[in-house]
Amino acid sequence: MEGAQQAAAHATRHAAPWLEALARFGYASKGVVYGTVGLLALSVALGRGGATTDTKGALLRLQDLPAGTLLIWLLTLGLIGYALWQLIRAALDPEDQGHEAKGIVKRAGYAFSGVANLALAFFTARLALAGNAARSQNSEDQVAGTVLNLPGGQLWLAVGGLILLAVAANQLYVAYGAKFMKRVTFTDLPARTCDVLKRIGQVGIASRGVLMIIIGVFALLAAWHRKASETVGISEALTWLRTQPSGNLLLGAVALGTLCYGVWCVVQARYRRIRIEGAA
């Protein structure tokens, strides 16, 4: 009995307090950024002016707020914390995803997320230090152009588009089945509040999946036509939605979903389990 209890105690360990705090602050920071992207897009959909933007554009807008520089410094720290947590999830596998194909794909996704958020944190730090930071309107063009110039570049870009579509499909699957709920603990909340938060998570993650589908399809078209200029990012994907029939309705729905995704990130900052599972 004592041996079983010791094994159970080792099976689940809380992360170090500093890591847990940094990871939680990271989720909150990510929520602020994506919430801002969603709010700006929603303003466009409602005819209140402005323009759609991506995460870097959202940071530039946040800097214009009162005490914006302080906020940007805090977001820099938070994004570094989130990136660090993602890289730890990829390298050390604290959530025991394993070494099978499914686990490796998930861990590769964590690694990509960690690198991407480190790059965003670097942009945010430059913004905080200099008060401004250079930002390409469609940096996806540059990346796609670099890929297309590689040997077999069209194939590589197509593979990238297919990966985005696969990730998008997984996001929609996770949203539909509320699979993300296994990573949070709402024990101190009423059942109705838990249900509302779950719905927010479903809408937010599904909207992220929709944006990934658009970006992935455009990446495939760019590969097919060998035109880097046909790739899109978050901002261009949102703008494309507005040009479709009932565009403002479509944009408004995805913008509201993106705002929900930001809210869900903040919810995770409070209720997500940051722990080490399967540790020996």
Secondary structure, 3 states (H helix, E strand, C coil): CHHHHHHHHHHEEECCHHHHHHHHHHHHHHHHHHHHHHHHHHHHHCCCCCCCCCHHHHHHHHHCCCCHHHHHHHHHHHHHHHHHHHHHHHHCCCCCCCCCHHHHHHHHHHHHHHHHHHHHHHHHHHHHHHCCCCCCCCHHHHHHHHHHCCCCHHHHHHHHHHHHHHHHHHHHHHHHHCHHHHHECCCCCCHHHHHHHHHHHHHHHHHHHHHHHHHHHHHHHHHHHCCHHHCCCHHHHHHHHHCCCCHHHHHHHHHHHHHHHHHHHHHHHHHECCEEECCC
